[in-house]
Amino acid sequence: KHPSLDIPIILQSLIQLILRSGGLSCVGIFRVAAQVDDILYLRSKLESTSGEIVPNVIEVDDPHIPACVLKYWLSEIRYPIIPSEYYETMTRNPRDWSTIEKVIADFPAVHRNSLYYLINFMQQVVATPENKMNITNVAIVLSPTLCRCPVADAILVMQQTMLESELCVTLLKNIPKVYKIM
């Protein structure tokens, strides 16, 4: 709907809903599931907002609801934030920041900006000890939605899981703070 945007409105809106509902200090944010009915309700509200910034339209008290919807959105978007064509290069050496940084520079702008925005938010999650989500916990939760293994072989997918988590740790440690998310 808004091709000129650098970051999808839905990504911005869900992160704002998490923040406004106290998500940074919520224990187990991104690990605790919300009620299915609440998730479905928020998803339907998001679909009916016509591209408006959602926190101005929708109120949410439980940060687990927008956190779950964010994870669903990340896992369901047609083109993952880490584009499939870069997956192998990024997971081959998941701790090699200099290579990863060069690869990210080649991403389409919306993917690069969305990755930086999301990681800048997740860096805030990691930096908030009250939620008990350290860098490893965030990487474990984030990696399945950011990294989509392009093969269907279950054994290979399982083997890649550790590399994807390592990649997320590298991103969390090294991506510069570009966006001030409040």
For each residue, the residues with C-beta under 8 A, 3 or more apart:
1: 9 50 51
2: 5 9 51
3:
4:
5: 2 8 9 110
6: 109 110 113
7: 11 12 110 113 114 117
8: 5 11 12 110 114
9: 1 2 5 12 13 51 52 53 54
10: 13 14 46 54 73
11: 7 8 14 15 70 73 114 117 118
12: 7 8 9 15 16 53 117
13: 9 10 16 17 46 49 53 54 55
14: 10 11 17 18 54 66 67 69 70 73
15: 11 12 18 19 66 70 117 118 121 181
16: 12 13 19 20 53 54 55
17: 13 14 20 21 54 55 58 60 63 65 66
18: 14 15 21 23 24 29 63 66 67 70 121
19: 15 16 23 24 181 182
20: 16 17 55 60
21: 17 18 26 60 61 62 63 65 66
22: 25 26 63
23: 18 19 26 29 63 66 67 125 131
24: 18 19 29 124 125 128 130 131
25: 22 128 130 131
26: 21 22 23 29 63 64 130 131
27: 32 130 131 132
28: 31 32 131 132 133
29: 18 23 24 26 32 63 64 67 125 131 133
30: 67 71 125 133 138 141 142
31: 28 133 137 141
32: 27 28 29 64
33: 64 68
34: 38 39 62 64 65 67 68
35: 38 39 65
36: 39 40
37: 40 41
38: 34 35 41 42 62 65
39: 34 35 36 42 43 65 68 69 72
40: 36 37 43 44
41: 37 38 44 45
42: 38 39 45 46 58 60 65 66 69
43: 39 40 46 47 69 72
44: 40 41 47 48
45: 41 42 48 49 54 57 58
46: 10 13 42 43 49 54 58 69
47: 43 44
48: 44 45
49: 13 45 46 52 54 57 58
50: 1
51: 1 2 9
52: 9 49 56 57
53: 9 12 13 16 56 57
54: 9 10 13 14 16 17 45 46 49 57 58
55: 13 16 17 20 58
56: 52 53
57: 45 49 52 53 54
58: 17 42 45 46 49 54 55
59:
60: 17 20 21 42 63 65 66
61: 21
62: 21 34 38 65
63: 17 18 21 22 23 26 29 60 66 67
64: 26 29 32 33 34 67 68
65: 17 21 34 35 38 39 42 60 62 68 69
66: 14 15 17 18 21 23 42 60 63 69 70
67: 14 18 23 29 30 34 63 64 70 71
68: 33 34 39 64 65 71 72
69: 14 39 42 43 46 65 66 72 73
70: 11 14 15 18 66 67 73 74
71: 30 67 68 74 75 141 145
72: 39 43 68 69 75 76
73: 10 11 14 69 70 76 77
74: 70 71 77 80 81 118 145 146
75: 71 72 144 145
76: 72 73
77: 73 74 80 81
78:
79: 83 84 111
80: 74 77 83 84 145 146 147 148
81: 74 77 111 114 115 118 146
82: 86 87 90 107 111 115 146 147 148
83: 79 80 86 87 107 108 111
84: 79 80 87 148 150
85:
86: 82 83 89 90 103 106 107
87: 82 83 84 90 91 147 148 149 150
88: 91 92 150
89: 86 92 99 103
90: 82 86 87 94 100 103 147 167
91: 87 88 94 147 160 163 164 167
92: 88 89
93: 96 99 100
94: 90 91 100 163 164 166 167 169 170
95: 166 170
96: 93 99 100 170
97: 100 101 170 173 174
98: 101 102
99: 89 93 96 102 103
100: 90 93 94 96 97 103 104 167 170 171 174
101: 97 98 104 105 174
102: 98 99 105 106
103: 86 89 90 99 100 106 107
104: 100 101 107 112 115
105: 101 102 112
106: 86 102 103
107: 82 83 86 103 104 111 112 115
108: 83 111 112
109: 6 112 113
110: 5 6 7 8 113 114
111: 79 81 82 83 107 108 114 115
112: 104 105 107 108 109 115 116
113: 6 7 109 110 116 117
114: 7 8 11 81 110 111 117 118
115: 81 82 104 107 111 112 118 119 146 171 175
116: 112 113 119 120 175 176 178 179
117: 7 11 12 15 113 114 120 121 178 179 181
118: 11 15 74 81 114 115 121 122 146
119: 115 116 122 123 171 172 175
120: 116 117 123 124 175 177 178 179 181
121: 15 18 117 118 124 125 179 181
122: 118 119 125 126 138 142 172
123: 119 120 126 127 172 175 177
124: 24 120 121 127 128 181
125: 23 24 29 30 121 122 128 131 133 138
126: 122 123 133 134 135 138 172
127: 123 124
128: 24 25 124 125 131 133
129: 132
130: 24 25 26 27
131: 23 24 25 26 27 28 29 125 128
132: 27 28 129 137
133: 28 29 30 31 125 126 128 137 138 141
134: 126 137 138
135: 126 138 139 169 172 173
136: 139 140 165 169
137: 31 132 133 134 140 141
138: 30 122 125 126 133 134 135 141 142 168 172
139: 135 136 142 143 165 166 168 169 172
140: 136 137 143 165 168
141: 30 31 71 133 137 138 144
142: 30 122 138 139 145 146 168
143: 139 140 146 147 161 164 165 167 168
144: 75 141 147 161 164
145: 71 74 75 80 142
146: 74 80 81 82 115 118 142 143 164 168
147: 80 82 87 90 91 143 144 160 164 167 168
148: 80 82 84 87
149: 87 156 157 160 164
150: 84 87 88
151: 156 157
152: 157
153: 156 157
154: 157 158
155: 158 159
156: 149 151 153 159 160
157: 149 151 152 153 154 160 161
158: 154 155 161
159: 155 156 162 163
160: 91 147 149 156 157 163 164
161: 143 144 157 158 164 165
162: 159 165 166
163: 91 94 159 160 166 167
164: 91 94 143 144 146 147 149 160 161 167 168
165: 136 139 140 143 161 162 168 169
166: 94 95 139 162 163 169 170
167: 90 91 94 100 143 147 163 164 170 171
168: 138 139 140 142 143 146 147 164 165 171 172
169: 94 135 136 139 165 166 172 173
170: 94 95 96 97 100 166 167 173 174
171: 100 115 119 167 168 174 175
172: 119 122 123 126 135 138 139 168 169 175
173: 97 135 169 170
174: 97 100 101 170 171
175: 115 116 119 120 123 171 172 178
176: 116
177: 120 123 180
178: 116 117 120 175
179: 116 117 120 121
180: 177
181: 15 19 117 120 121 124
182: 19
